Amino acid sequence: MTRNPERLHSRPDSRPPRRKAWLALLLPALMACGAPLGRGAAPEEKSKEAERLEQAAEVFDEIMNAPDQTIPRDLLDRSSCIVVIPSMLKGGFVFGGRYGRGTIACRKANGTGPWGPPAMVTLGGGSFGLQIGGAAVDVVMLVMNISGIEKLLQDKVTLGGDASVAAGPVGRAATAETDAQMHAKILTYSRSRGLFAGLELKGAVLMQDRDGNRSLYGREVEAHALLLRGDAAPPAAARPLLDALSKASPRRSGKPL
C-alpha cells in the first residue's frame, strides 16, 4: 500500500511539540509568582532612607560605645532631639564635602518623653566641610531644647543664625561649662578616621528632606507631625536607631540647656 508522501510530511506540524506545551503552561505560573526564568526571585532592595537610618544607628552606637571620646551622657540625657548625618560614601550621601543626608529624632511629649518617629533631613552650605583630607566624616548634633528646631519644623534652620550652635564637649564626664555651650541650642560633633571631637558648624543649613519622608512613610508627612506630635508609627527601618537611642537615654533627665 502506497502512503501519501504529503500526508506523512505534514504530520509533525499537525500538533505542537510537548516541550512547547509545557512552557505554555509553566510561563504564566512563573510570572504569577514573580520569579524570572533561569534564577530565583530577586531580593527586595533597601531604600536609600532605610540605608541611611541603618547607618545612623551604627554611627550612634559606635560613638556611644567608644571608651573615652564620646558624647557626654549628661548632655544626651538633657537633649530634646538628636541629628545624625552618616558619611555613606558608597551610597553617595556625601557630595563635595558640603552636603549630607541624615535623620533627626525627638523625644515625644514636647521633648520630654521617649524617642519618637524620625524625620529625614539634609545638611549643607556654610563654610564647613563634611570631608577632611578627602575622608567624609559623621556629624552628630544634640538639640538641647525644642526651640532649637522651630525653623526646621517650618522649612529649614541656619545654624548660628536661626539657632545658636557650639562645638560640643567630648568625654564621658564632660559637661557644658562654657557660656557658649551653656546657651547654645545645638551642640555639634564630628567623627573622622576614628577621631571624635566637637565641630564648628556655623552657617550650615539643616533642612527637611520631604522627598525622603514621603519615601520612608509612604505618604506626605511634615517634620512637625513626626518630631513634635509623633503622629506616625515608626517604620521598621527606624527600629535599630530608636532602640539605640532608648538604650543610651530612655528619657530626658534634668533641665534642658
CYANA upper distance limits for C-alpha pairs under 8 A (distance plus 0.5 A):
  3 ARG  CA      7 ARG  CA      8.41
  3 ARG  CA      8 LEU  CA      8.16
  4 ASN  CA      8 LEU  CA      7.01
  5 PRO  CA      9 HIS  CA      6.57
  6 GLU  CA     10 SER  CA      6.69
  7 ARG  CA     11 ARG  CA      6.76
 10 SER  CA     14 SER  CA      7.15
 11 ARG  CA     15 ARG  CA      8.26
 16 PRO  CA     20 LYS  CA      7.23
 16 PRO  CA     21 ALA  CA      7.35
 17 PRO  CA     21 ALA  CA      7.07
 18 ARG  CA     22 TRP  CA      6.79
 19 ARG  CA     23 LEU  CA      6.82
 20 LYS  CA     24 ALA  CA      6.62
 21 ALA  CA     25 LEU  CA      7.00
 22 TRP  CA     26 LEU  CA      6.51
 23 LEU  CA     27 LEU  CA      6.29
 24 ALA  CA     28 PRO  CA      7.93
 25 LEU  CA     29 ALA  CA      7.69
 26 LEU  CA     30 LEU  CA      6.86
 27 LEU  CA     31 MET  CA      6.71
 28 PRO  CA     32 ALA  CA      6.58
 29 ALA  CA     33 CYS  CA      6.88
 30 LEU  CA     34 GLY  CA      6.73
 30 LEU  CA     35 ALA  CA      6.07
 30 LEU  CA     36 PRO  CA      7.52
 30 LEU  CA     37 LEU  CA      7.91
 31 MET  CA     35 ALA  CA      6.78
 31 MET  CA     36 PRO  CA      7.80
 34 GLY  CA     41 ALA  CA      7.25
 35 ALA  CA     39 ARG  CA      7.93
 35 ALA  CA     40 GLY  CA      6.47
 35 ALA  CA     41 ALA  CA      5.08
 35 ALA  CA     42 ALA  CA      8.19
 36 PRO  CA     40 GLY  CA      7.19
 36 PRO  CA     41 ALA  CA      6.84
 46 LYS  CA     50 ALA  CA      6.54
 46 LYS  CA     51 GLU  CA      7.01
 47 SER  CA     51 GLU  CA      6.87
 48 LYS  CA     52 ARG  CA      6.58
 48 LYS  CA     91 GLY  CA      8.24
 49 GLU  CA     53 LEU  CA      6.73
 49 GLU  CA    120 MET  CA      8.24
 49 GLU  CA    212 GLY  CA      6.85
 49 GLU  CA    215 SER  CA      7.93
 49 GLU  CA    216 LEU  CA      6.69
 50 ALA  CA     54 GLU  CA      6.66
 50 ALA  CA    216 LEU  CA      7.91
 50 ALA  CA    237 ALA  CA      5.73
 50 ALA  CA    238 ALA  CA      7.93
 51 GLU  CA     55 GLN  CA      6.62
 52 ARG  CA     56 ALA  CA      6.59
 52 ARG  CA     86 PRO  CA      7.59
 52 ARG  CA     88 MET  CA      8.33
 52 ARG  CA    101 ARG  CA      8.29
 52 ARG  CA    102 GLY  CA      6.85
 52 ARG  CA    103 THR  CA      8.16
 53 LEU  CA     57 ALA  CA      6.72
 53 LEU  CA    102 GLY  CA      8.06
 53 LEU  CA    103 THR  CA      7.48
 53 LEU  CA    237 ALA  CA      7.05
 53 LEU  CA    238 ALA  CA      6.44
 53 LEU  CA    240 PRO  CA      8.47
 53 LEU  CA    241 LEU  CA      7.15
 54 GLU  CA     58 GLU  CA      6.94
 54 GLU  CA    237 ALA  CA      7.52
 54 GLU  CA    238 ALA  CA      7.96
 54 GLU  CA    240 PRO  CA      7.36
 54 GLU  CA    241 LEU  CA      7.52
 55 GLN  CA     59 VAL  CA      6.61
 55 GLN  CA     86 PRO  CA      6.58
 55 GLN  CA     88 MET  CA      8.09
 56 ALA  CA     60 PHE  CA      6.67
 56 ALA  CA     84 VAL  CA      6.27
 56 ALA  CA     85 ILE  CA      7.28
 56 ALA  CA     86 PRO  CA      6.02
 56 ALA  CA    102 GLY  CA      7.79
 56 ALA  CA    103 THR  CA      7.98
 56 ALA  CA    241 LEU  CA      7.22
 57 ALA  CA     61 ASP  CA      6.57
 57 ALA  CA    240 PRO  CA      6.46
 57 ALA  CA    241 LEU  CA      4.78
 57 ALA  CA    242 LEU  CA      8.45
 57 ALA  CA    244 ALA  CA      7.11
 58 GLU  CA     62 GLU  CA      6.56
 58 GLU  CA    241 LEU  CA      8.41
 59 VAL  CA     63 ILE  CA      6.68
 59 VAL  CA     84 VAL  CA      8.35
 59 VAL  CA     86 PRO  CA      7.17
 59 VAL  CA    138 ASP  CA      7.81
 60 PHE  CA     64 MET  CA      6.61
 60 PHE  CA     84 VAL  CA      8.03
 60 PHE  CA    241 LEU  CA      8.45
 60 PHE  CA    244 ALA  CA      7.94
 61 ASP  CA     65 ASN  CA      6.54
 61 ASP  CA    244 ALA  CA      6.94
 62 GLU  CA     66 ALA  CA      6.71
 63 ILE  CA     69 GLN  CA      8.19
 63 ILE  CA     70 THR  CA      6.08
 63 ILE  CA     71 ILE  CA      7.82
 63 ILE  CA    196 PHE  CA      8.39
 64 MET  CA     70 THR  CA      6.04
 64 MET  CA     71 ILE  CA      7.02
 64 MET  CA    248 ALA  CA      8.19
 65 ASN  CA     70 THR  CA      8.01
 66 ALA  CA     70 THR  CA      6.45
 68 ASP  CA    171 GLY  CA      6.21
 68 ASP  CA    172 ARG  CA      6.97
 69 GLN  CA    170 VAL  CA      6.39
 69 GLN  CA    171 GLY  CA      5.54
 69 GLN  CA    172 ARG  CA      7.82
 69 GLN  CA    195 LEU  CA      8.46
 69 GLN  CA    196 PHE  CA      6.55
 69 GLN  CA    197 ALA  CA      8.07
 70 THR  CA    170 VAL  CA      6.16
 70 THR  CA    171 GLY  CA      5.68
 70 THR  CA    172 ARG  CA      6.74
 70 THR  CA    196 PHE  CA      7.52
 71 ILE  CA     75 LEU  CA      7.94
 71 ILE  CA     76 LEU  CA      7.51
 71 ILE  CA    169 PRO  CA      7.90
 71 ILE  CA    170 VAL  CA      6.06
 71 ILE  CA    171 GLY  CA      6.67
 71 ILE  CA    172 ARG  CA      7.14
 72 PRO  CA     76 LEU  CA      6.93
 72 PRO  CA    169 PRO  CA      7.88
 72 PRO  CA    170 VAL  CA      6.72
 72 PRO  CA    171 GLY  CA      6.01
 72 PRO  CA    172 ARG  CA      5.10
 72 PRO  CA    173 ALA  CA      6.62
 72 PRO  CA    174 ALA  CA      6.19
 72 PRO  CA    175 THR  CA      7.31
 73 ARG  CA     77 ASP  CA      6.56
 73 ARG  CA    172 ARG  CA      6.77
 73 ARG  CA    173 ALA  CA      8.17
 73 ARG  CA    249 SER  CA      8.39
 74 ASP  CA     78 ARG  CA      6.81
 74 ASP  CA    175 THR  CA      7.63
 75 LEU  CA     79 SER  CA      6.69
 75 LEU  CA    175 THR  CA      7.43
 75 LEU  CA    176 ALA  CA      8.03
 76 LEU  CA    142 LEU  CA      7.59
 76 LEU  CA    249 SER  CA      7.32
 77 ASP  CA    249 SER  CA      6.14
 77 ASP  CA    251 ARG  CA      7.37
 77 ASP  CA    252 ARG  CA      5.35
 77 ASP  CA    253 SER  CA      5.90
 77 ASP  CA    254 GLY  CA      8.01
 78 ARG  CA    144 MET  CA      7.12
 78 ARG  CA    252 ARG  CA      5.84
 78 ARG  CA    253 SER  CA      6.06
 78 ARG  CA    254 GLY  CA      6.38
 78 ARG  CA    255 LYS  CA      6.82
 78 ARG  CA    256 PRO  CA      5.62
 78 ARG  CA    257 LEU  CA      7.75
 79 SER  CA    111 GLY  CA      8.44
 79 SER  CA    142 LEU  CA      6.54
 79 SER  CA    143 VAL  CA      6.23
 79 SER  CA    144 MET  CA      4.75
 79 SER  CA    145 ASN  CA      6.88
 79 SER  CA    252 ARG  CA      7.25
 79 SER  CA    256 PRO  CA      6.80
 79 SER  CA    257 LEU  CA      8.38
 80 SER  CA    106 CYS  CA      6.26
 80 SER  CA    107 ARG  CA      6.21
 80 SER  CA    111 GLY  CA      5.09
 80 SER  CA    112 THR  CA      7.27
 80 SER  CA    142 LEU  CA      8.14
 80 SER  CA    143 VAL  CA      6.28
 80 SER  CA    144 MET  CA      5.90
 80 SER  CA    145 ASN  CA      5.67
 80 SER  CA    146 ILE  CA      6.70
 80 SER  CA    252 ARG  CA      7.70
 80 SER  CA    256 PRO  CA      8.02
 81 CYS  CA    104 ILE  CA      7.41
 81 CYS  CA    105 ALA  CA      6.07
 81 CYS  CA    106 CYS  CA      4.49
 81 CYS  CA    107 ARG  CA      6.73
 81 CYS  CA    111 GLY  CA      7.62
 81 CYS  CA    142 LEU  CA      6.61
 81 CYS  CA    143 VAL  CA      5.40
 81 CYS  CA    144 MET  CA      7.41
 81 CYS  CA    145 ASN  CA      7.93
 81 CYS  CA    146 ILE  CA      7.98
 82 ILE  CA    104 ILE  CA      6.12
 82 ILE  CA    105 ALA  CA      6.14
 82 ILE  CA    106 CYS  CA      7.00
 82 ILE  CA    140 VAL  CA      7.70
 82 ILE  CA    141 MET  CA      6.14
 82 ILE  CA    142 LEU  CA      5.25
 82 ILE  CA    143 VAL  CA      6.34
 83 VAL  CA    102 GLY  CA      7.77
 83 VAL  CA    103 THR  CA      6.25
 83 VAL  CA    104 ILE  CA      4.79
 83 VAL  CA    105 ALA  CA      7.20
 83 VAL  CA    139 VAL  CA      8.43
 83 VAL  CA    140 VAL  CA      6.04
 83 VAL  CA    141 MET  CA      5.41
 83 VAL  CA    142 LEU  CA      7.05
 83 VAL  CA    143 VAL  CA      8.20
 84 VAL  CA    102 GLY  CA      6.13
 84 VAL  CA    103 THR  CA      6.10
 84 VAL  CA    104 ILE  CA      6.98
 84 VAL  CA    138 ASP  CA      8.01
 84 VAL  CA    139 VAL  CA      6.38
 84 VAL  CA    140 VAL  CA      5.12
 84 VAL  CA    141 MET  CA      7.10
 85 ILE  CA    100 GLY  CA      6.93
 85 ILE  CA    101 ARG  CA      6.32
 85 ILE  CA    102 GLY  CA      4.63
 85 ILE  CA    103 THR  CA      7.07
 85 ILE  CA    123 LEU  CA      8.33
 85 ILE  CA    138 ASP  CA      6.31
 85 ILE  CA    139 VAL  CA      5.47
 85 ILE  CA    140 VAL  CA      6.83
 86 PRO  CA    100 GLY  CA      8.31
 86 PRO  CA    101 ARG  CA      7.90
 86 PRO  CA    102 GLY  CA      6.75
 86 PRO  CA    137 VAL  CA      7.94
 86 PRO  CA    138 ASP  CA      5.33
 86 PRO  CA    139 VAL  CA      7.04
 87 SER  CA     93 PHE  CA      7.21
 87 SER  CA     94 VAL  CA      6.67
 87 SER  CA    100 GLY  CA      7.94
 87 SER  CA    136 ALA  CA      6.15
 87 SER  CA    137 VAL  CA      6.07
 87 SER  CA    138 ASP  CA      5.67
 87 SER  CA    139 VAL  CA      8.46
 88 MET  CA     92 GLY  CA      6.68
 88 MET  CA     93 PHE  CA      5.90
 88 MET  CA     94 VAL  CA      7.04
 89 LEU  CA     93 PHE  CA      6.84
 89 LEU  CA     94 VAL  CA      6.73
 89 LEU  CA    136 ALA  CA      7.82
 93 PHE  CA     99 TYR  CA      8.30
 93 PHE  CA    100 GLY  CA      6.10
 93 PHE  CA    101 ARG  CA      6.25
 94 VAL  CA     98 ARG  CA      8.03
 94 VAL  CA     99 TYR  CA      6.10
 94 VAL  CA    100 GLY  CA      5.26
 94 VAL  CA    101 ARG  CA      7.71
 94 VAL  CA    130 LEU  CA      8.05
 94 VAL  CA    136 ALA  CA      7.70
 95 PHE  CA     99 TYR  CA      5.98
 95 PHE  CA    100 GLY  CA      7.43
 96 GLY  CA    131 GLN  CA      8.28
 97 GLY  CA    129 GLY  CA      5.49
 97 GLY  CA    130 LEU  CA      4.95
 97 GLY  CA    131 GLN  CA      5.10
 97 GLY  CA    132 ILE  CA      8.49
 97 GLY  CA    136 ALA  CA      7.56
 98 ARG  CA    124 GLY  CA      5.95
 98 ARG  CA    125 GLY  CA      6.57
 98 ARG  CA    128 PHE  CA      7.46
 98 ARG  CA    129 GLY  CA      5.70
 98 ARG  CA    130 LEU  CA      6.08
 98 ARG  CA    131 GLN  CA      8.17
 99 TYR  CA    122 THR  CA      7.88
 99 TYR  CA    123 LEU  CA      6.24
 99 TYR  CA    124 GLY  CA      4.89
 99 TYR  CA    125 GLY  CA      7.54
 99 TYR  CA    130 LEU  CA      7.47
100 GLY  CA    122 THR  CA      6.26
100 GLY  CA    123 LEU  CA      5.70
100 GLY  CA    124 GLY  CA      6.91
100 GLY  CA    130 LEU  CA      8.03
101 ARG  CA    120 MET  CA      8.11
101 ARG  CA    121 VAL  CA      6.47
101 ARG  CA    122 THR  CA      4.90
101 ARG  CA    123 LEU  CA      6.71
102 GLY  CA    120 MET  CA      6.50
102 GLY  CA    121 VAL  CA      5.86
102 GLY  CA    122 THR  CA      6.55
102 GLY  CA    123 LEU  CA      8.25
103 THR  CA    118 PRO  CA      6.90
103 THR  CA    119 ALA  CA      6.13
103 THR  CA    120 MET  CA      4.95
103 THR  CA    121 VAL  CA      5.77
103 THR  CA    122 THR  CA      8.41
104 ILE  CA    118 PRO  CA      5.95
104 ILE  CA    119 ALA  CA      5.89
104 ILE  CA    120 MET  CA      6.91
104 ILE  CA    121 VAL  CA      7.28
105 ALA  CA    115 TRP  CA      7.21
105 ALA  CA    116 GLY  CA      6.80
105 ALA  CA    117 PRO  CA      6.80
105 ALA  CA    118 PRO  CA      4.84
105 ALA  CA    119 ALA  CA      6.97
105 ALA  CA    227 LEU  CA      7.02
106 CYS  CA    111 GLY  CA      6.75
106 CYS  CA    115 TRP  CA      6.18
106 CYS  CA    116 GLY  CA      6.30
106 CYS  CA    117 PRO  CA      8.11
106 CYS  CA    118 PRO  CA      7.73
106 CYS  CA    227 LEU  CA      5.86
106 CYS  CA    228 LEU  CA      7.85
107 ARG  CA    111 GLY  CA      4.92
107 ARG  CA    112 THR  CA      6.27
107 ARG  CA    113 GLY  CA      5.66
107 ARG  CA    114 PRO  CA      5.60
107 ARG  CA    115 TRP  CA      4.63
107 ARG  CA    116 GLY  CA      6.05
107 ARG  CA    227 LEU  CA      7.99
107 ARG  CA    228 LEU  CA      8.47
107 ARG  CA    251 ARG  CA      8.25
107 ARG  CA    252 ARG  CA      8.41
108 LYS  CA    112 THR  CA      6.64
108 LYS  CA    113 GLY  CA      5.16
108 LYS  CA    114 PRO  CA      6.10
108 LYS  CA    115 TRP  CA      6.40
108 LYS  CA    116 GLY  CA      6.01
108 LYS  CA    227 LEU  CA      7.79
108 LYS  CA    228 LEU  CA      6.92
108 LYS  CA    229 ARG  CA      7.29
108 LYS  CA    230 GLY  CA      6.80
109 ALA  CA    113 GLY  CA      5.67
109 ALA  CA    114 PRO  CA      8.48
109 ALA  CA    228 LEU  CA      7.81
109 ALA  CA    229 ARG  CA      7.88
110 ASN  CA    146 ILE  CA      7.64
110 ASN  CA    228 LEU  CA      6.41
110 ASN  CA    229 ARG  CA      8.21
111 GLY  CA    145 ASN  CA      7.62
111 GLY  CA    146 ILE  CA      6.89
111 GLY  CA    228 LEU  CA      8.05
111 GLY  CA    252 ARG  CA      8.22
112 THR  CA    251 ARG  CA      7.22
112 THR  CA    252 ARG  CA      5.98
113 GLY  CA    251 ARG  CA      6.14
113 GLY  CA    252 ARG  CA      7.23
114 PRO  CA    246 SER  CA      7.75
114 PRO  CA    250 PRO  CA      6.66
114 PRO  CA    251 ARG  CA      5.96
114 PRO  CA    252 ARG  CA      8.45
115 TRP  CA    242 LEU  CA      7.08
115 TRP  CA    245 LEU  CA      7.77
115 TRP  CA    246 SER  CA      7.27
115 TRP  CA    250 PRO  CA      8.17
115 TRP  CA    251 ARG  CA      8.33
116 GLY  CA    226 LEU  CA      7.76
116 GLY  CA    227 LEU  CA      7.21
116 GLY  CA    230 GLY  CA      5.99
116 GLY  CA    234 PRO  CA      7.86
116 GLY  CA    242 LEU  CA      8.24
117 PRO  CA    226 LEU  CA      6.26
117 PRO  CA    227 LEU  CA      7.33
117 PRO  CA    230 GLY  CA      6.50
117 PRO  CA    232 ALA  CA      7.15
117 PRO  CA    233 ALA  CA      7.09
117 PRO  CA    234 PRO  CA      5.19
117 PRO  CA    235 PRO  CA      8.31
117 PRO  CA    238 ALA  CA      8.06
118 PRO  CA    226 LEU  CA      7.09
118 PRO  CA    227 LEU  CA      7.41
118 PRO  CA    234 PRO  CA      7.67
118 PRO  CA    238 ALA  CA      7.67
119 ALA  CA    208 GLN  CA      8.16
119 ALA  CA    209 ASP  CA      8.28
119 ALA  CA    213 ASN  CA      6.72
119 ALA  CA    223 ALA  CA      6.38
119 ALA  CA    226 LEU  CA      6.97
119 ALA  CA    227 LEU  CA      7.64
120 MET  CA    208 GLN  CA      6.86
120 MET  CA    209 ASP  CA      5.63
120 MET  CA    210 ARG  CA      7.78
120 MET  CA    212 GLY  CA      6.21
120 MET  CA    213 ASN  CA      6.15
121 VAL  CA    206 LEU  CA      7.27
121 VAL  CA    207 MET  CA      5.98
121 VAL  CA    208 GLN  CA      5.11
121 VAL  CA    209 ASP  CA      5.09
121 VAL  CA    212 GLY  CA      8.38
122 THR  CA    206 LEU  CA      6.28
122 THR  CA    207 MET  CA      5.76
122 THR  CA    208 GLN  CA      6.94
122 THR  CA    209 ASP  CA      6.50
123 LEU  CA    204 ALA  CA      7.26
123 LEU  CA    205 VAL  CA      6.15
123 LEU  CA    206 LEU  CA      5.17
123 LEU  CA    207 MET  CA      7.00
124 GLY  CA    204 ALA  CA      6.11
124 GLY  CA    205 VAL  CA      5.89
124 GLY  CA    206 LEU  CA      7.31
125 GLY  CA    203 GLY  CA      7.42
125 GLY  CA    204 ALA  CA      5.54
125 GLY  CA    205 VAL  CA      6.43
126 GLY  CA    201 LEU  CA      8.10
126 GLY  CA    202 LYS  CA      7.31
126 GLY  CA    203 GLY  CA      4.64
126 GLY  CA    204 ALA  CA      4.82
126 GLY  CA    205 VAL  CA      7.55
127 SER  CA    201 LEU  CA      8.28
127 SER  CA    202 LYS  CA      7.97
127 SER  CA    203 GLY  CA      6.89
127 SER  CA    204 ALA  CA      7.70
128 PHE  CA    200 GLU  CA      7.92
128 PHE  CA    201 LEU  CA      6.52
128 PHE  CA    202 LYS  CA      8.12
128 PHE  CA    203 GLY  CA      8.27
128 PHE  CA    204 ALA  CA      7.58
130 LEU  CA    136 ALA  CA      6.24
130 LEU  CA    137 VAL  CA      6.23
130 LEU  CA    138 ASP  CA      8.31
130 LEU  CA    139 VAL  CA      8.46
131 GLN  CA    135 ALA  CA      5.69
131 GLN  CA    136 ALA  CA      4.70
131 GLN  CA    137 VAL  CA      6.42
132 ILE  CA    136 ALA  CA      6.95
132 ILE  CA    137 VAL  CA      7.79
132 ILE  CA    192 SER  CA      8.05
135 ALA  CA    192 SER  CA      7.54
135 ALA  CA    193 ARG  CA      8.06
136 ALA  CA    192 SER  CA      7.34
137 VAL  CA    190 SER  CA      6.83
137 VAL  CA    191 ARG  CA      5.88
137 VAL  CA    192 SER  CA      5.15
137 VAL  CA    193 ARG  CA      8.22
138 ASP  CA    190 SER  CA      5.99
138 ASP  CA    191 ARG  CA      5.60
138 ASP  CA    192 SER  CA      7.18
139 VAL  CA    188 THR  CA      7.84
139 VAL  CA    189 TYR  CA      6.26
139 VAL  CA    190 SER  CA      5.09
139 VAL  CA    191 ARG  CA      7.17
140 VAL  CA    188 THR  CA      6.43
140 VAL  CA    189 TYR  CA      5.61
140 VAL  CA    190 SER  CA      6.74
141 MET  CA    186 ILE  CA      6.96
141 MET  CA    187 LEU  CA      6.05
141 MET  CA    188 THR  CA      4.90
141 MET  CA    189 TYR  CA      6.64
142 LEU  CA    186 ILE  CA      6.02
142 LEU  CA    187 LEU  CA      5.61
142 LEU  CA    188 THR  CA      6.95
143 VAL  CA    148 GLY  CA      6.55
143 VAL  CA    149 ILE  CA      7.91
143 VAL  CA    185 LYS  CA      6.47
143 VAL  CA    186 ILE  CA      5.04
143 VAL  CA    187 LEU  CA      7.15
144 MET  CA    148 GLY  CA      7.49
144 MET  CA    184 ALA  CA      8.24
144 MET  CA    185 LYS  CA      5.76
144 MET  CA    186 ILE  CA      6.33
144 MET  CA    187 LEU  CA      8.03
144 MET  CA    256 PRO  CA      6.27
144 MET  CA    257 LEU  CA      6.15
145 ASN  CA    149 ILE  CA      8.49
145 ASN  CA    185 LYS  CA      6.85
145 ASN  CA    256 PRO  CA      6.40
145 ASN  CA    257 LEU  CA      7.33
146 ILE  CA    150 GLU  CA      7.28
147 SER  CA    185 LYS  CA      8.06
148 GLY  CA    163 ALA  CA      6.05
148 GLY  CA    164 SER  CA      8.24
148 GLY  CA    185 LYS  CA      5.62
148 GLY  CA    186 ILE  CA      7.00
149 ILE  CA    153 LEU  CA      6.84
149 ILE  CA    157 VAL  CA      7.34
149 ILE  CA    163 ALA  CA      8.03
150 GLU  CA    154 GLN  CA      7.38
150 GLU  CA    157 VAL  CA      8.24
151 LYS  CA    155 ASP  CA      6.62
151 LYS  CA    156 LYS  CA      5.91
151 LYS  CA    157 VAL  CA      5.43
151 LYS  CA    162 ASP  CA      7.51
152 LEU  CA    156 LYS  CA      4.60
152 LEU  CA    157 VAL  CA      5.49
152 LEU  CA    206 LEU  CA      7.46
152 LEU  CA    207 MET  CA      6.55
152 LEU  CA    208 GLN  CA      7.04
152 LEU  CA    223 ALA  CA      8.26
153 LEU  CA    208 GLN  CA      8.25
153 LEU  CA    222 GLU  CA      8.20
153 LEU  CA    223 ALA  CA      6.12
153 LEU  CA    224 HIS  CA      5.54
154 GLN  CA    224 HIS  CA      8.11
155 ASP  CA    207 MET  CA      6.60
155 ASP  CA    208 GLN  CA      6.55
156 LYS  CA    205 VAL  CA      7.23
156 LYS  CA    206 LEU  CA      6.05
156 LYS  CA    207 MET  CA      4.71
156 LYS  CA    208 GLN  CA      6.89
157 VAL  CA    161 GLY  CA      8.37
157 VAL  CA    162 ASP  CA      6.21
157 VAL  CA    163 ALA  CA      7.45
157 VAL  CA    205 VAL  CA      6.23
157 VAL  CA    206 LEU  CA      5.79
157 VAL  CA    207 MET  CA      7.00
158 THR  CA    162 ASP  CA      5.67
158 THR  CA    163 ALA  CA      7.08
158 THR  CA    202 LYS  CA      8.34
158 THR  CA    203 GLY  CA      6.55
158 THR  CA    204 ALA  CA      6.34
158 THR  CA    205 VAL  CA      4.99
158 THR  CA    206 LEU  CA      6.87
159 LEU  CA    163 ALA  CA      5.83
159 LEU  CA    164 SER  CA      6.77
159 LEU  CA    165 VAL  CA      6.41
159 LEU  CA    201 LEU  CA      7.15
159 LEU  CA    202 LYS  CA      5.68
159 LEU  CA    203 GLY  CA      5.94
159 LEU  CA    204 ALA  CA      5.96
159 LEU  CA    205 VAL  CA      6.66
159 LEU  CA    206 LEU  CA      7.94
160 GLY  CA    164 SER  CA      5.04
160 GLY  CA    165 VAL  CA      5.70
160 GLY  CA    201 LEU  CA      8.20
160 GLY  CA    202 LYS  CA      5.29
160 GLY  CA    203 GLY  CA      6.54
161 GLY  CA    202 LYS  CA      8.25
161 GLY  CA    203 GLY  CA      7.64
163 ALA  CA    184 ALA  CA      8.30
163 ALA  CA    185 LYS  CA      6.66
163 ALA  CA    186 ILE  CA      7.67
164 SER  CA    183 HIS  CA      8.11
164 SER  CA    184 ALA  CA      5.44
164 SER  CA    185 LYS  CA      5.82
164 SER  CA    186 ILE  CA      6.89
165 VAL  CA    181 GLN  CA      8.46
165 VAL  CA    184 ALA  CA      5.56
165 VAL  CA    185 LYS  CA      6.50
165 VAL  CA    186 ILE  CA      5.26
165 VAL  CA    187 LEU  CA      6.33
165 VAL  CA    188 THR  CA      7.76
165 VAL  CA    200 GLU  CA      8.45
165 VAL  CA    201 LEU  CA      7.76
165 VAL  CA    202 LYS  CA      7.21
166 ALA  CA    180 ALA  CA      6.85
166 ALA  CA    181 GLN  CA      6.39
166 ALA  CA    184 ALA  CA      6.45
166 ALA  CA    186 ILE  CA      7.06
166 ALA  CA    187 LEU  CA      5.64
166 ALA  CA    188 THR  CA      6.79
166 ALA  CA    199 LEU  CA      8.12
166 ALA  CA    200 GLU  CA      6.88
166 ALA  CA    201 LEU  CA      8.10
167 ALA  CA    181 GLN  CA      8.05
167 ALA  CA    187 LEU  CA      6.06
167 ALA  CA    188 THR  CA      5.46
167 ALA  CA    189 TYR  CA      6.86
167 ALA  CA    198 GLY  CA      4.84
167 ALA  CA    199 LEU  CA      5.22
167 ALA  CA    200 GLU  CA      5.77
167 ALA  CA    201 LEU  CA      8.22
168 GLY  CA    176 ALA  CA      8.14
168 GLY  CA    181 GLN  CA      7.50
168 GLY  CA    187 LEU  CA      5.21
168 GLY  CA    188 THR  CA      5.72
168 GLY  CA    189 TYR  CA      6.45
168 GLY  CA    197 ALA  CA      8.15
168 GLY  CA    198 GLY  CA      5.20
168 GLY  CA    199 LEU  CA      7.55
169 PRO  CA    174 ALA  CA      6.79
169 PRO  CA    175 THR  CA      7.30
169 PRO  CA    176 ALA  CA      7.10
169 PRO  CA    197 ALA  CA      8.02
169 PRO  CA    198 GLY  CA      6.53
170 VAL  CA    174 ALA  CA      6.62
170 VAL  CA    196 PHE  CA      8.28
170 VAL  CA    197 ALA  CA      6.74
170 VAL  CA    198 GLY  CA      7.33
176 ALA  CA    181 GLN  CA      5.79
176 ALA  CA    182 MET  CA      6.15
177 GLU  CA    181 GLN  CA      7.10
177 GLU  CA    182 MET  CA      6.80
178 THR  CA    182 MET  CA      6.51
179 ASP  CA    183 HIS  CA      6.62
180 ALA  CA    184 ALA  CA      6.34
181 GLN  CA    187 LEU  CA      7.70
182 MET  CA    257 LEU  CA      6.66
183 HIS  CA    257 LEU  CA      7.09
184 ALA  CA    257 LEU  CA      8.00
185 LYS  CA    257 LEU  CA      7.64
188 THR  CA    198 GLY  CA      6.40
188 THR  CA    199 LEU  CA      5.89
188 THR  CA    200 GLU  CA      7.43
188 THR  CA    201 LEU  CA      7.63
189 TYR  CA    196 PHE  CA      7.74
189 TYR  CA    197 ALA  CA      6.19
189 TYR  CA    198 GLY  CA      4.75
189 TYR  CA    199 LEU  CA      5.25
190 SER  CA    196 PHE  CA      6.26
190 SER  CA    197 ALA  CA      6.11
190 SER  CA    198 GLY  CA      6.61
190 SER  CA    199 LEU  CA      6.13
191 ARG  CA    195 LEU  CA      5.83
191 ARG  CA    196 PHE  CA      4.82
191 ARG  CA    197 ALA  CA      7.04
192 SER  CA    196 PHE  CA      7.19
208 GLN  CA    223 ALA  CA      7.35
209 ASP  CA    213 ASN  CA      6.80
210 ARG  CA    214 ARG  CA      6.63
210 ARG  CA    220 GLU  CA      8.09
210 ARG  CA    221 VAL  CA      7.98
210 ARG  CA    222 GLU  CA      7.71
211 ASP  CA    215 SER  CA      6.68
212 GLY  CA    216 LEU  CA      6.56
213 ASN  CA    217 TYR  CA      6.46
213 ASN  CA    218 GLY  CA      8.33
213 ASN  CA    219 ARG  CA      8.26
213 ASN  CA    220 GLU  CA      7.63
213 ASN  CA    221 VAL  CA      6.93
213 ASN  CA    222 GLU  CA      8.26
214 ARG  CA    218 GLY  CA      5.74
214 ARG  CA    219 ARG  CA      5.33
214 ARG  CA    220 GLU  CA      5.49
214 ARG  CA    221 VAL  CA      6.91
215 SER  CA    219 ARG  CA      7.68
216 LEU  CA    235 PRO  CA      7.81
217 TYR  CA    221 VAL  CA      8.06
217 TYR  CA    235 PRO  CA      7.43
221 VAL  CA    225 ALA  CA      7.45
221 VAL  CA    226 LEU  CA      8.08
222 GLU  CA    226 LEU  CA      7.21
223 ALA  CA    227 LEU  CA      6.27
223 ALA  CA    228 LEU  CA      8.46
224 HIS  CA    228 LEU  CA      6.05
224 HIS  CA    229 ARG  CA      7.56
225 ALA  CA    229 ARG  CA      5.66
225 ALA  CA    230 GLY  CA      6.49
225 ALA  CA    231 ASP  CA      6.25
225 ALA  CA    232 ALA  CA      8.09
226 LEU  CA    230 GLY  CA      5.04
226 LEU  CA    231 ASP  CA      6.33
226 LEU  CA    232 ALA  CA      6.79
234 PRO  CA    238 ALA  CA      6.68
234 PRO  CA    239 ARG  CA      7.71
235 PRO  CA    239 ARG  CA      7.58
238 ALA  CA    242 LEU  CA      6.74
239 ARG  CA    243 ASP  CA      6.40
240 PRO  CA    244 ALA  CA      6.66
241 LEU  CA    245 LEU  CA      6.72
242 LEU  CA    246 SER  CA      6.50
243 ASP  CA    247 LYS  CA      6.54
244 ALA  CA    248 ALA  CA      6.74
245 LEU  CA    249 SER  CA      6.39
245 LEU  CA    250 PRO  CA      7.60
246 SER  CA    250 PRO  CA      4.81
246 SER  CA    251 ARG  CA      8.07
